[in-house]
Amino acid sequence: MQIAVLTFDGFNELDSFVAAAILNRMKTKGWAAHITSPTEHVTSMNGVTVRRQQPLEFAAEADVVLIGSGVKTRNIASDADLLSRIKLDPSRQLIGAQCSGTLLLAKLGLIGDLPACTDLTTKPWVIEAGVKIIDAPFIAHGNVATAGGCLASQYLATWVIARRASMRDAEEAMHYIAPVGEKALYIEQAMAAVAPFVPREDVVAA
C-alpha cells in the first residue's frame, strides 16, 4: 500500500507527521507513507524544513492520498498550475484531507455539495468554495474523507487502515500510539469516529 501525504510549504507538522507515523506502523504488511511535495524541500509553519520523499506527481499512482493543511493553503488553492499537478481518482484511491486541506479537495472538485469537516479558521473559506461544513471531527463519503482539527489526523489514519487492512489492524495501530493508561479510551474514540464510514464489505473481507 503506497500512501502519499501531500505536504506543502507552510505545512502543519501534526497533519503530515502524525498521519504518516501511524500509517507506517503497517510497514510489516508492505505499507509505506511518503511525505509528498511539489518541491525538493518544504518548510513547516513553525520553521521545520524537511526533504520530500516523493514528488507531487506520485499522488497519481498512490493507493491512498492524504492532504494536510498549512498556513499557505489559500495561496495553493488559487494556484491553477500547482493544482493541475495533483491527479486523483476516488474510484481507485482512498483520499482524505484535513483542516485547510479540505479547501484543496473542494478546488479539485472532489467534495461537491457533500458535507465536509475542516478547522474553524478554514471554515469560512471552504463555505465560500460552496461546501457545507459540519461540526464533527471526521466524515467520509465513499472513498473521500475529511477531518477537522490538528489531532484529527489520527482519525484519517485509522480510517485508512480500517478500509485497506482491517478494523483489528486499526485498533492495534492506535494502541501503539495512545498514551499509557488511556489506550482503551483512545481506541474506543477513534473507532467510534471512523466505524460508521467503513463499508460492511470491508469489515467482512477483513
Helices and strands as residue ranges (DSSP letters): E 2-6, H 13-13, I 14-18, H 19-23, G 24-29, E 32-37, E 41-43, E 49-51, E 54-55, G 56-60, E 64-67, H 73-77, H 80-83, E 94-98, H 101-107, H 123-128, E 138-141, E 144-147, G 150-152, H 153-164, H 167-177, H 183-194, G 195-197, H 200-205
